[in-house]
């Protein structure tokens, strides 16, 4: 089943001259896809992920379809709801709510998706994810009390806790040693095997775990 479709998508910035980090990209993302994208730093890979994110960044040209809906025809409120229910985003920055504990940050993603109080099953699911990534003893710590690698793992848990149909992972293994990086990739692959899809940007060899591999060069998405 199709989850996301990009049709001739471009993003152009004007910085004294036109800069086009994403140039006429077309891609269909379906259930069971694990897509890895590599390429030089600063060449548009993160921009491409944001364009897939249902309104996080709007294309200059082309169209994005998410869960069968043309995102250009949706209001900001509708886009926010669509993202919350369908997309898990692992940002490069370990951005967490500073006043919430690790567990509360993960639970907040669930609350924003369903807009109601969590039941005990959902709370246990959030705790289990954090435990799987070695954070059982840190669930009640605030972000500033965690190491950068621990914060990265909380960000990963927050992105996957809702079992989204699409996970957009921007350098998800940043700040992690090989053991925890491998566990994160395992979790992403598990999401794919359960019927979701993952698009991962990664500079390291972990991108080779992806089932479909691409490079972004001069704004063009090229099969690797």
C-alpha positions as CSV (number, residue, x, y, z in Angstrom):
1,X,0.0,0.0,0.0
2,X,1.3,3.5,-0.9
3,X,2.1,5.7,2.0
4,X,3.8,8.7,0.5
5,X,4.3,10.0,-3.1
6,X,6.4,12.8,-4.4
7,X,5.7,14.0,-7.9
8,X,8.4,16.2,-9.5
9,X,9.2,17.9,-6.2
10,X,11.7,20.7,-6.2
11,X,12.8,23.2,-3.5
12,X,14.4,26.4,-4.6
13,X,16.0,29.0,-2.3
14,X,17.2,32.4,-3.4
15,X,20.5,33.4,-1.8
16,X,21.7,36.0,-4.3
17,X,21.2,33.2,-6.9
18,X,18.8,30.3,-7.1
19,X,19.9,27.3,-5.0
20,X,18.0,24.0,-5.7
21,X,18.9,21.3,-3.1
22,X,16.1,19.1,-4.3
23,X,15.5,19.1,-8.0
24,X,12.6,17.3,-9.7
25,X,12.4,14.3,-7.4
26,X,9.7,11.7,-7.8
27,X,9.4,8.8,-5.4
28,X,6.8,6.4,-4.2
29,X,7.1,5.1,-0.6
30,X,5.0,2.0,0.2
31,X,4.5,-0.3,3.2
32,X,7.6,-2.4,3.7
33,X,10.0,0.0,2.2
34,X,13.3,0.8,4.0
35,X,14.9,3.5,1.9
36,X,18.4,4.7,2.6
37,X,19.7,8.0,1.2
38,X,23.3,9.0,1.2
39,X,25.2,12.0,-0.2
40,X,27.6,14.8,0.7
41,X,26.8,16.8,3.7
42,X,24.9,20.0,3.1
43,X,23.6,18.8,-0.3
44,X,19.8,18.6,0.5
45,X,19.2,15.3,2.1
46,X,17.6,16.8,5.2
47,X,15.6,19.2,3.0
48,X,14.2,16.2,1.1
49,X,13.1,14.6,4.4
50,X,11.4,17.8,5.5
51,X,9.6,17.9,2.2
52,X,8.3,14.4,2.8
53,X,7.1,15.5,6.3
54,X,3.6,16.7,5.3
55,X,4.0,20.4,5.5
56,X,7.2,20.7,7.6
57,X,8.6,22.3,4.4
58,X,6.5,23.1,1.3
59,X,7.9,22.4,-2.2
60,X,8.5,25.2,-4.6
61,X,7.3,22.9,-7.4
62,X,5.7,19.5,-7.5
63,X,3.3,17.8,-5.2
64,X,3.3,15.5,-2.1
65,X,0.7,13.0,-1.4
66,X,0.5,11.5,2.1
67,X,-1.9,8.7,3.1
68,X,-3.7,9.3,-0.2
69,X,-4.2,13.1,0.4
70,X,-2.8,15.9,-1.7
71,X,-1.0,17.9,1.0
72,X,-1.2,21.1,-1.0
73,X,-5.0,21.1,-0.5
74,X,-4.9,20.7,3.3
75,X,-5.0,23.5,5.9
76,X,-2.2,23.8,8.5
77,X,-4.4,22.3,11.1
78,X,-5.2,19.3,8.8
79,X,-1.5,18.9,8.0
80,X,-0.6,18.9,11.7
81,X,-3.2,16.2,12.4
82,X,-2.0,14.2,9.4
83,X,1.7,14.3,10.6
84,X,0.8,13.4,14.2
85,X,-1.1,10.3,13.1
86,X,1.1,9.1,10.3
87,X,4.7,10.3,10.6
88,X,7.5,9.8,13.1
89,X,10.4,12.1,12.6
90,X,13.9,11.6,14.0
91,X,15.5,15.0,13.8
92,X,19.2,15.5,13.7
93,X,18.9,17.8,16.7
94,X,18.1,16.1,20.0
95,X,15.2,18.5,20.6
96,X,13.1,17.5,23.6
97,X,10.7,19.4,25.9
98,X,13.2,20.6,28.6
99,X,10.6,20.5,31.4
100,X,9.5,16.9,30.7
101,X,11.2,13.7,31.7
102,X,12.4,11.2,29.2
103,X,9.3,9.1,29.7
104,X,7.0,12.2,29.5
105,X,8.6,13.3,26.2
106,X,7.8,9.9,24.7
107,X,4.3,9.9,26.1
108,X,3.7,13.4,24.8
109,X,4.0,12.1,21.2
110,X,1.2,9.6,22.0
111,X,-1.0,12.3,23.5
112,X,-0.5,14.7,20.5
113,X,-1.5,11.8,18.2
114,X,-4.7,10.8,20.0
115,X,-5.6,14.0,21.9
116,X,-6.7,12.1,25.0
117,X,-5.2,10.7,28.2
118,X,-3.0,7.6,27.8
119,X,-4.2,4.2,29.1
120,X,-2.0,1.8,31.0
121,X,-1.2,-0.2,27.9
122,X,0.1,2.8,26.1
123,X,2.1,3.9,29.1
124,X,3.7,0.5,29.3
125,X,4.5,0.6,25.6
126,X,6.4,3.9,26.0
127,X,8.3,2.5,29.0
128,X,9.2,-0.7,27.2
129,X,10.7,1.2,24.2
130,X,12.9,3.3,26.5
131,X,13.9,0.1,28.3
132,X,14.8,-1.6,25.0
133,X,17.2,1.3,24.4
134,X,18.9,1.0,27.8
135,X,17.1,3.9,29.4
136,X,15.1,2.1,32.1
137,X,17.1,3.9,34.9
138,X,16.8,7.3,33.1
139,X,13.0,7.5,32.4
140,X,12.5,10.1,35.1
141,X,15.5,12.3,34.2
142,X,15.1,15.6,32.5
143,X,16.8,16.2,29.1
144,X,19.6,18.3,30.7
145,X,20.4,15.3,33.0
146,X,21.0,13.0,30.1
147,X,24.0,12.5,27.9
148,X,23.7,13.5,24.2
149,X,23.6,9.8,23.3
150,X,20.8,9.1,25.8
151,X,18.8,12.1,24.5
152,X,19.3,10.7,21.0
153,X,17.7,7.4,22.1
154,X,14.8,9.3,23.6
155,X,14.2,11.1,20.3
156,X,14.2,7.7,18.5
157,X,11.6,6.3,21.0
158,X,9.4,9.4,20.6
159,X,9.4,8.9,16.8
160,X,8.4,5.3,16.8
161,X,6.1,5.1,19.9
162,X,2.9,5.6,17.8
163,X,3.8,2.9,15.3
164,X,3.6,5.5,12.5
165,X,3.1,4.4,8.9
166,X,6.2,6.5,7.9
167,X,9.4,7.2,9.9
168,X,11.7,9.9,8.5
169,X,15.0,9.4,10.2
170,X,17.7,12.1,9.8
171,X,21.0,10.7,10.9
172,X,19.4,8.5,13.6
173,X,22.7,7.0,14.7
174,X,24.4,10.3,15.4
175,X,26.0,10.5,18.8
176,X,25.6,6.7,19.4
177,X,28.2,4.0,19.8
178,X,28.1,1.0,17.4
179,X,26.0,-1.1,19.9
180,X,23.2,1.4,20.4
181,X,23.4,2.5,16.7
182,X,22.7,-1.1,15.7
183,X,19.8,-1.4,18.1
184,X,18.3,1.7,16.7
185,X,18.5,0.3,13.1
186,X,17.0,-2.9,14.4
187,X,14.0,-0.9,15.8
188,X,13.6,0.9,12.5
189,X,13.7,-2.4,10.6
190,X,11.1,-3.9,13.0
191,X,8.8,-1.0,12.1
192,X,9.2,-1.9,8.4
193,X,8.5,-5.5,9.0
194,X,5.3,-4.6,10.9
195,X,4.0,-2.8,7.8
196,X,5.4,0.6,8.1
197,X,8.0,2.4,6.0
198,X,11.3,4.1,6.8
199,X,13.3,6.8,4.9
200,X,16.7,7.2,6.5
201,X,19.4,9.7,5.8
202,X,22.8,8.4,7.0
203,X,26.4,9.1,6.2
204,X,27.7,5.9,7.8
205,X,27.7,2.3,6.8
206,X,24.3,1.8,8.6
207,X,22.7,3.0,5.4
208,X,23.6,-0.3,3.8
209,X,21.0,-2.0,6.0
210,X,18.3,-0.2,3.9
211,X,16.5,-2.3,1.3
212,X,16.4,0.4,-1.3
213,X,19.4,2.8,-1.6
214,X,19.7,6.1,-3.2
215,X,22.2,9.0,-3.5
216,X,21.2,12.7,-3.6
217,X,23.6,14.5,-6.0
218,X,23.1,18.0,-7.3
219,X,19.5,17.8,-6.1
220,X,18.8,14.6,-8.1
221,X,17.8,11.4,-6.4
222,X,19.8,8.6,-8.0
223,X,19.4,4.8,-7.4
224,X,22.5,3.4,-5.8
